[in-house]
Amino acid sequence: MNKLKNASRWLLAMALLAASGSGLAAQDLPGSAMAQQSLRPYWHVFIAYAIAIGLVLAWVVSIGKRLKDVQERLGQ
């Protein structure tokens, strides 16, 4: 019974949080203002993220190659 009370309290708290946060997600912009917005001023941010993601992927591949070399040396 105690678990049921705790679960119902948890669900009620989550429902209240979801209901109170729903107003924060919506912006009060008219439809025409939304249509005029563009992401063009942020092209440098997208390029920076692409470079960062590329560097992280290259680093992961480098780690994988070095790990493979170590495993081959230990296996012999």
GUKEMI-569236 format. One record per residue (C-alpha): x, y, z. Coordinates in pm, whole numbers, plus 50000, padded with zeros to 5 digits. Layout:
BEGIN
XYZ;...
# end
This chain:
BEGIN
500005000050000;502885023450082;504415017449738;501095026149575;500935059049768;504485067749669;503815059249306;500635079849295;502395109549456;505235106649207;502815105148914;500885135049047;504095155049085;505185146248730;501765155748592;501875189248772;505375196248644;504355187448289;501285209648309;503165239248453;506025236748204;503845235447896;503465273247889;507225278147891;507775258647572;505485280147356;506695314047239;504275342647205;505135351546846;502535357846580;502475334446282;503965360046041;506895367146275;507605329946303;507665326745925;510175355145892;512705339946130;515785324145978;518775304246097;521145321145852;522755343646114;523875312246296;525755294746013;529035298346201;527565279246497;526565250146273;530025249646115;531655250046459;529495220946574;530285201646255;534025206746312;533735196646677;531745165346595;534245156446321;537165160346562;535465138546823;534725111446566;538325112446442;539515109646801;537275079246860;538575062546544;542145069846655;541485054246995;539975023646825;543035019246603;545435022446895;543364998047101;543434973246813;547244976346796;547564970247170;545284940047153;547314925446866;550564930347057;549124914147368;547694885447169;551094875347020;
# end
